Amino acid sequence: MATTRDQHQVVETATEARQGEPGPSVAALLAVSTGLAVLILAVIWFVFFRT
């Protein structure tokens, strides 16, 4: 568990320091990259495989 020393310094173990919570920016990045991948694949399909 994190402890506070001298009112300004927080001391954590290495495992605690590495932990993080994915915020909305991670979800937005995932949504945008998935949307771009679908769009690129759709363009490739229309260009090469449309009969």
Biopython code that builds the backbone (N, CA, C, O; Angstrom):
import numpy as np
from Bio.PDB.StructureBuilder import StructureBuilder

atoms = [
    (1, "MET", "N", (0.852, -1.184, 0.000)),
    (1, "MET", "CA", (0.000, 0.000, 0.000)),
    (1, "MET", "C", (0.894, 1.243, 0.000)),
    (1, "MET", "O", (1.933, 1.273, 0.659)),
    (2, "ALA", "N", (0.487, 2.232, -0.724)),
    (2, "ALA", "CA", (1.272, 3.454, -0.822)),
    (2, "ALA", "C", (1.257, 4.193, 0.508)),
    (2, "ALA", "O", (0.229, 4.279, 1.180)),
    (3, "THR", "N", (2.411, 4.719, 0.867)),
    (3, "THR", "CA", (2.523, 5.504, 2.087)),
    (3, "THR", "C", (3.050, 6.887, 1.738)),
    (3, "THR", "O", (3.737, 7.067, 0.733)),
    (4, "THR", "N", (2.724, 7.849, 2.567)),
    (4, "THR", "CA", (3.154, 9.217, 2.333)),
    (4, "THR", "C", (4.263, 9.563, 3.319)),
    (4, "THR", "O", (4.157, 9.306, 4.519)),
    (5, "ARG", "N", (5.317, 10.146, 2.789)),
    (5, "ARG", "CA", (6.424, 10.568, 3.614)),
    (5, "ARG", "C", (6.626, 12.066, 3.437)),
    (5, "ARG", "O", (6.605, 12.541, 2.302)),
    (6, "ASP", "N", (6.815, 12.808, 4.476)),
    (6, "ASP", "CA", (7.102, 14.254, 4.448)),
    (6, "ASP", "C", (6.013, 15.062, 3.753)),
    (6, "ASP", "O", (6.318, 16.121, 3.204)),
    (7, "GLN", "N", (4.806, 14.632, 3.748)),
    (7, "GLN", "CA", (3.617, 15.302, 3.223)),
    (7, "GLN", "C", (3.628, 15.513, 1.714)),
    (7, "GLN", "O", (2.603, 15.917, 1.166)),
    (8, "HIS", "N", (4.732, 15.260, 1.013)),
    (8, "HIS", "CA", (4.777, 15.513, -0.422)),
    (8, "HIS", "C", (5.241, 14.310, -1.227)),
    (8, "HIS", "O", (4.955, 14.224, -2.421)),
    (9, "GLN", "N", (5.945, 13.385, -0.604)),
    (9, "GLN", "CA", (6.513, 12.251, -1.331)),
    (9, "GLN", "C", (5.690, 10.998, -1.059)),
    (9, "GLN", "O", (5.471, 10.626, 0.094)),
    (10, "VAL", "N", (5.235, 10.350, -2.131)),
    (10, "VAL", "CA", (4.467, 9.119, -2.025)),
    (10, "VAL", "C", (5.404, 7.956, -2.348)),
    (10, "VAL", "O", (6.078, 7.954, -3.378)),
    (11, "VAL", "N", (5.435, 6.975, -1.459)),
    (11, "VAL", "CA", (6.307, 5.820, -1.646)),
    (11, "VAL", "C", (5.442, 4.614, -1.987)),
    (11, "VAL", "O", (4.539, 4.253, -1.231)),
    (12, "GLU", "N", (5.726, 3.989, -3.137)),
    (12, "GLU", "CA", (4.977, 2.825, -3.601)),
    (12, "GLU", "C", (5.957, 1.715, -3.958)),
    (12, "GLU", "O", (7.132, 1.963, -4.230)),
    (13, "THR", "N", (5.449, 0.496, -3.951)),
    (13, "THR", "CA", (6.266, -0.618, -4.434)),
    (13, "THR", "C", (6.322, -0.542, -5.962)),
    (13, "THR", "O", (5.577, 0.218, -6.581)),
    (14, "ALA", "N", (7.210, -1.335, -6.561)),
    (14, "ALA", "CA", (7.340, -1.323, -8.027)),
    (14, "ALA", "C", (6.048, -1.780, -8.701)),
    (14, "ALA", "O", (5.663, -1.238, -9.737)),
    (15, "THR", "N", (5.381, -2.768, -8.121)),
    (15, "THR", "CA", (4.127, -3.261, -8.702)),
    (15, "THR", "C", (3.042, -2.200, -8.629)),
    (15, "THR", "O", (2.295, -2.015, -9.589)),
    (16, "GLU", "N", (2.946, -1.511, -7.520)),
    (16, "GLU", "CA", (1.931, -0.460, -7.389)),
    (16, "GLU", "C", (2.206, 0.695, -8.342)),
    (16, "GLU", "O", (1.273, 1.286, -8.886)),
    (17, "ALA", "N", (3.465, 1.017, -8.547)),
    (17, "ALA", "CA", (3.817, 2.133, -9.424)),
    (17, "ALA", "C", (3.490, 1.821, -10.887)),
    (17, "ALA", "O", (3.194, 2.734, -11.657)),
    (18, "ARG", "N", (3.540, 0.537, -11.279)),
    (18, "ARG", "CA", (3.259, 0.159, -12.667)),
    (18, "ARG", "C", (1.780, 0.070, -12.977)),
    (18, "ARG", "O", (1.403, 0.105, -14.148)),
    (19, "GLN", "N", (0.944, -0.041, -11.987)),
    (19, "GLN", "CA", (-0.482, -0.204, -12.228)),
    (19, "GLN", "C", (-1.090, 1.110, -12.694)),
    (19, "GLN", "O", (-0.686, 2.189, -12.262)),
    (20, "GLY", "N", (-2.061, 0.995, -13.574)),
    (20, "GLY", "CA", (-2.733, 2.184, -14.067)),
    (20, "GLY", "C", (-4.121, 1.828, -14.542)),
    (20, "GLY", "O", (-4.419, 0.663, -14.804)),
    (21, "GLU", "N", (-4.949, 2.808, -14.648)),
    (21, "GLU", "CA", (-6.309, 2.620, -15.118)),
    (21, "GLU", "C", (-6.440, 3.240, -16.499)),
    (21, "GLU", "O", (-6.141, 4.422, -16.667)),
    (22, "PRO", "N", (-6.882, 2.470, -17.496)),
    (22, "PRO", "CA", (-7.070, 3.055, -18.818)),
    (22, "PRO", "C", (-8.230, 4.047, -18.807)),
    (22, "PRO", "O", (-9.349, 3.701, -18.428)),
    (23, "GLY", "N", (-7.965, 5.235, -19.211)),
    (23, "GLY", "CA", (-8.992, 6.269, -19.206)),
    (23, "GLY", "C", (-9.737, 6.333, -20.516)),
    (23, "GLY", "O", (-9.605, 5.445, -21.358)),
    (24, "PRO", "N", (-10.512, 7.370, -20.692)),
    (24, "PRO", "CA", (-11.306, 7.505, -21.920)),
    (24, "PRO", "C", (-10.433, 7.655, -23.167)),
    (24, "PRO", "O", (-10.880, 7.328, -24.266)),
    (25, "SER", "N", (-9.213, 8.136, -23.020)),
    (25, "SER", "CA", (-8.363, 8.295, -24.201)),
    (25, "SER", "C", (-7.999, 6.940, -24.794)),
    (25, "SER", "O", (-7.849, 6.827, -26.011)),
    (26, "VAL", "N", (-7.853, 5.909, -23.961)),
    (26, "VAL", "CA", (-7.543, 4.575, -24.463)),
    (26, "VAL", "C", (-8.734, 4.024, -25.237)),
    (26, "VAL", "O", (-8.558, 3.421, -26.295)),
    (27, "ALA", "N", (-9.931, 4.224, -24.727)),
    (27, "ALA", "CA", (-11.136, 3.755, -25.416)),
    (27, "ALA", "C", (-11.320, 4.506, -26.737)),
    (27, "ALA", "O", (-11.708, 3.911, -27.742)),
    (28, "ALA", "N", (-11.046, 5.793, -26.733)),
    (28, "ALA", "CA", (-11.166, 6.574, -27.966)),
    (28, "ALA", "C", (-10.144, 6.119, -28.998)),
    (28, "ALA", "O", (-10.468, 6.017, -30.181)),
    (29, "LEU", "N", (-8.931, 5.848, -28.574)),
    (29, "LEU", "CA", (-7.904, 5.367, -29.493)),
    (29, "LEU", "C", (-8.305, 4.026, -30.092)),
    (29, "LEU", "O", (-8.124, 3.805, -31.290)),
    (30, "LEU", "N", (-8.844, 3.134, -29.281)),
    (30, "LEU", "CA", (-9.290, 1.838, -29.774)),
    (30, "LEU", "C", (-10.430, 1.997, -30.776)),
    (30, "LEU", "O", (-10.436, 1.331, -31.812)),
    (31, "ALA", "N", (-11.379, 2.855, -30.490)),
    (31, "ALA", "CA", (-12.514, 3.060, -31.388)),
    (31, "ALA", "C", (-12.066, 3.676, -32.716)),
    (31, "ALA", "O", (-12.508, 3.244, -33.780)),
    (32, "VAL", "N", (-11.209, 4.663, -32.658)),
    (32, "VAL", "CA", (-10.746, 5.332, -33.885)),
    (32, "VAL", "C", (-9.916, 4.377, -34.727)),
    (32, "VAL", "O", (-10.100, 4.311, -35.943)),
    (33, "SER", "N", (-9.010, 3.640, -34.107)),
    (33, "SER", "CA", (-8.170, 2.726, -34.884)),
    (33, "SER", "C", (-8.985, 1.587, -35.488)),
    (33, "SER", "O", (-8.700, 1.159, -36.607)),
    (34, "THR", "N", (-9.984, 1.092, -34.781)),
    (34, "THR", "CA", (-10.848, 0.050, -35.337)),
    (34, "THR", "C", (-11.670, 0.595, -36.502)),
    (34, "THR", "O", (-11.819, -0.073, -37.524)),
    (35, "GLY", "N", (-12.195, 1.788, -36.352)),
    (35, "GLY", "CA", (-12.955, 2.415, -37.430)),
    (35, "GLY", "C", (-12.108, 2.650, -38.665)),
    (35, "GLY", "O", (-12.569, 2.427, -39.784)),
    (36, "LEU", "N", (-10.869, 3.100, -38.475)),
    (36, "LEU", "CA", (-9.980, 3.310, -39.618)),
    (36, "LEU", "C", (-9.630, 1.992, -40.302)),
    (36, "LEU", "O", (-9.545, 1.933, -41.529)),
    (37, "ALA", "N", (-9.427, 0.943, -39.519)),
    (37, "ALA", "CA", (-9.122, -0.361, -40.108)),
    (37, "ALA", "C", (-10.297, -0.859, -40.952)),
    (37, "ALA", "O", (-10.095, -1.390, -42.044)),
    (38, "VAL", "N", (-11.505, -0.692, -40.457)),
    (38, "VAL", "CA", (-12.697, -1.110, -41.211)),
    (38, "VAL", "C", (-12.821, -0.280, -42.488)),
    (38, "VAL", "O", (-13.126, -0.821, -43.551)),
    (39, "LEU", "N", (-12.590, 1.007, -42.393)),
    (39, "LEU", "CA", (-12.678, 1.884, -43.561)),
    (39, "LEU", "C", (-11.640, 1.507, -44.616)),
    (39, "LEU", "O", (-11.955, 1.452, -45.805)),
    (40, "ILE", "N", (-10.423, 1.252, -44.193)),
    (40, "ILE", "CA", (-9.368, 0.882, -45.140)),
    (40, "ILE", "C", (-9.685, -0.449, -45.805)),
    (40, "ILE", "O", (-9.509, -0.596, -47.014)),
    (41, "LEU", "N", (-10.149, -1.412, -45.031)),
    (41, "LEU", "CA", (-10.508, -2.700, -45.614)),
    (41, "LEU", "C", (-11.682, -2.573, -46.586)),
    (41, "LEU", "O", (-11.714, -3.262, -47.605)),
    (42, "ALA", "N", (-12.634, -1.710, -46.286)),
    (42, "ALA", "CA", (-13.765, -1.498, -47.192)),
    (42, "ALA", "C", (-13.298, -0.877, -48.506)),
    (42, "ALA", "O", (-13.762, -1.263, -49.579)),
    (43, "VAL", "N", (-12.387, 0.078, -48.422)),
    (43, "VAL", "CA", (-11.861, 0.706, -49.638)),
    (43, "VAL", "C", (-11.102, -0.328, -50.474)),
    (43, "VAL", "O", (-11.270, -0.388, -51.692)),
    (44, "ILE", "N", (-10.277, -1.132, -49.826)),
    (44, "ILE", "CA", (-9.538, -2.169, -50.553)),
    (44, "ILE", "C", (-10.501, -3.147, -51.215)),
    (44, "ILE", "O", (-10.292, -3.540, -52.362)),
    (45, "TRP", "N", (-11.538, -3.537, -50.516)),
    (45, "TRP", "CA", (-12.509, -4.474, -51.077)),
    (45, "TRP", "C", (-13.200, -3.871, -52.297)),
    (45, "TRP", "O", (-13.357, -4.545, -53.315)),
    (46, "PHE", "N", (-13.619, -2.592, -52.200)),
    (46, "PHE", "CA", (-14.313, -1.963, -53.331)),
    (46, "PHE", "C", (-13.382, -1.805, -54.530)),
    (46, "PHE", "O", (-13.821, -1.940, -55.672)),
    (47, "VAL", "N", (-12.115, -1.522, -54.289)),
    (47, "VAL", "CA", (-11.178, -1.287, -55.392)),
    (47, "VAL", "C", (-10.816, -2.590, -56.085)),
    (47, "VAL", "O", (-10.765, -2.635, -57.314)),
    (48, "PHE", "N", (-10.566, -3.651, -55.329)),
    (48, "PHE", "CA", (-10.015, -4.863, -55.921)),
    (48, "PHE", "C", (-11.037, -5.990, -56.157)),
    (48, "PHE", "O", (-10.864, -6.785, -57.081)),
    (49, "PHE", "N", (-12.084, -6.068, -55.347)),
    (49, "PHE", "CA", (-12.946, -7.232, -55.399)),
    (49, "PHE", "C", (-14.375, -6.944, -55.852)),
    (49, "PHE", "O", (-15.201, -7.855, -55.880)),
    (50, "ARG", "N", (-14.675, -5.723, -56.199)),
    (50, "ARG", "CA", (-16.020, -5.389, -56.661)),
    (50, "ARG", "C", (-16.205, -5.901, -58.086)),
    (50, "ARG", "O", (-15.353, -5.680, -58.946)),
    (51, "THR", "N", (-17.291, -6.567, -58.325)),
    (51, "THR", "CA", (-17.509, -7.107, -59.675)),
    (51, "THR", "C", (-18.505, -6.278, -60.455)),
    (51, "THR", "O", (-18.803, -6.593, -61.607)),
]
sb = StructureBuilder()
sb.init_structure("model")
sb.init_model(0)
sb.init_chain("A")
sb.init_seg("    ")
for serial, (resi, resn, name, xyz) in enumerate(atoms, 1):
    if name == "N":
        sb.init_residue(resn, " ", resi, " ")
    sb.init_atom(name, np.array(xyz, "f"), 0.0, 1.0, " ", f" {name:<3s}", serial, name[0])
structure = sb.get_structure()
